[in-house]
Amino acid sequence: MATRQSVNEYLQNCTDAIDYARTQYETGAKQEHYNATEYTKAQQMLEDAVNDINHLSLSANAQQQDQLYRMRLQLQALQNDMTIQRHVEG
C-alpha cells in the first residue's frame, strides 16, 4: 500500500513537472517557436509522470487513487495541448 507521504511527494513532483511544462508551452505559444530540447524534455517529464501515476495507483487506496486520477487528467490535458501546439507550429 502506498503511504500518504509517498503519494503527497509524488503529487508535488507532478505539480513541478506541470509547472515546467506550462512554462515551455507558454514560451512556445508566445514566440511562435520554442526550444525543441526543452519542449521535448517537458513532454517526456509529463509522460514519465503519467506512467509513474499508473504504477503508483496499483498500490493506492481509494482516496489516493482518486487524487492520482485527477492529477493524471491534468498531466494528460497538458500533454495534449503541447502535442497540438507542436503539430500546429511544426
ZIMODA-V452826 format. One record per residue. N is the residue number from 0. PHI is phi in radians with two decimals (none if undefined). PSI is psi as a letter, one per 20 degrees, with the letter a starting at -180 (* if undefined). D_CENTER is the distance of its C-alpha to the mean C-alpha in Angstrom with 1 decimal. Layout:
((N;PHI;PSI;D_CENTER) (N;PHI;PSI;D_CENTER))
//
This chain:
((0;none;p;23.1) (1;-1.27;p;20.0) (2;-1.43;q;21.2) (3;-1.02;g;20.1) (4;-1.10;g;19.5) (5;-1.14;h;17.3) (6;-1.16;g;15.1) (7;-1.10;g;15.2) (8;-1.11;g;14.4) (9;-1.17;h;11.4) (10;-1.09;h;10.1) (11;-1.16;g;11.0) (12;-1.07;h;9.2) (13;-1.13;g;5.8) (14;-1.07;g;7.4) (15;-1.09;g;8.5) (16;-1.12;g;5.5) (17;-1.12;g;4.9) (18;-1.04;g;8.6) (19;-1.12;g;9.1) (20;-1.14;h;7.4) (21;-1.10;h;9.4) (22;-1.07;g;12.3) (23;-1.14;g;12.3) (24;-1.09;g;12.1) (25;-1.16;h;14.9) (26;-1.09;g;16.9) (27;-1.10;h;17.0) (28;-1.21;h;18.0) (29;-1.29;h;20.7) (30;-1.63;i;22.2) (31;1.04;j;22.1) (32;-2.72;r;21.0) (33;-2.61;r;18.4) (34;-1.32;o;18.4) (35;-1.02;h;17.4) (36;-1.14;g;16.8) (37;-1.19;h;14.3) (38;-1.12;g;12.6) (39;-1.15;h;12.5) (40;-1.06;g;11.3) (41;-1.10;g;8.2) (42;-1.11;h;7.7) (43;-1.17;h;8.6) (44;-1.07;g;6.4) (45;-1.13;g;3.3) (46;-1.11;g;6.4) (47;-1.09;g;7.7) (48;-1.12;g;5.5) (49;-1.08;g;6.4) (50;-1.09;g;9.8) (51;-1.16;h;10.3) (52;-1.08;g;9.9) (53;-1.01;g;12.3) (54;-1.22;g;14.6) (55;-1.14;h;14.6) (56;-1.06;h;15.4) (57;-1.12;h;18.6) (58;-1.94;j;20.1) (59;-1.67;q;19.0) (60;-1.41;r;21.5) (61;-1.06;g;21.3) (62;-1.14;g;20.1) (63;-1.13;g;17.3) (64;-1.05;h;16.4) (65;-1.13;g;16.2) (66;-1.06;g;14.0) (67;-1.16;h;11.5) (68;-1.08;g;12.0) (69;-1.11;h;11.4) (70;-1.17;g;8.0) (71;-1.05;h;7.2) (72;-1.08;g;8.8) (73;-1.12;g;6.9) (74;-1.07;g;3.5) (75;-1.20;h;6.5) (76;-1.11;g;8.4) (77;-1.18;h;6.7) (78;-0.99;g;6.8) (79;-1.07;g;10.3) (80;-1.05;g;11.3) (81;-1.18;h;10.7) (82;-1.14;g;12.6) (83;-1.10;g;15.3) (84;-1.05;g;15.8) (85;-1.14;h;16.2) (86;-1.28;h;18.7) (87;-1.19;g;20.5) (88;-1.54;h;21.1) (89;-1.51;*;21.5))
//
